[in-house]
Amino acid sequence: MTQQIAEDFTKLIETSEMPAGQKKVLQASVELFALQGYSATSTAQIAEAAGVSQGTIFKYFKNKQALLNFILDSTIAQLIPSYSMEIMKRLKNEIHTARDFINFIIDDRYAFLSENRQLVLIVQDQFLTDDAFVKLTKEKLSDRFQFVCQTVDDLAGKDFTMPTVDLLQLIASQLLFLFLMEFRFKLPTKFDRKHELNQIKENVYQAALK
């Protein structure tokens, strides 16, 4: 288990009082689910990677689905809302123009995706295969999304030619595509992240501003 993976998931469990064995199971699950997918991962593989018995897994989680649900719920309920609040505070203090907003949000959100790539890959996989998860996630994040939209309107909404919802969807789709190309499809080493992000900024700027 790599140090990066341990650091990624520690953001969710570092303040938890859960037993060490449960933490090991969760960390190993995140690594394997992100690497080879949920369906292709067995509890035997998780136990081996975590250095525990399968009995330890079932001591804390009823089955593999319950383990996945715990990871997804933790990601959505804790990590995403926390980062959203932090972003909103920074936006109000640091952003003065529409271009400032575009630059900030693209750099910040791609850093977020990159730093938490194992968890993001798991969530992305579930979005493609689990309609119930998609519905539940939308319900959980609906109020937060409305708050983000209102904040954007307050900061620079008057400068955009497209509705704020469309603008955020454009940014999200561009960043998700780049993220998948870098971390799912493993682009060659000559890949220049800074150049690609600058290109996205310019594309969004041209599409969104008068």
ABEGO torsion letter per residue (X at the ends): XBAAAAAAAAAAAAABABBAAAAAAAAAAAAAAAAAEAAABBAAAAAAAAGBBAAAAAAABABAAAAAAAAAAAAAAAAAAAAAAAAAAAAAAABABAAAAAAAAAAAAAAAAAAAAAAAAAAAAAAAABAAAAAAAAAAAAAAAAAAAAAAAAAAAAABABBAAAAAAAAAAAAAAAAAAAAAAGBBAABBAAAAAAAAAAAAAAAABX
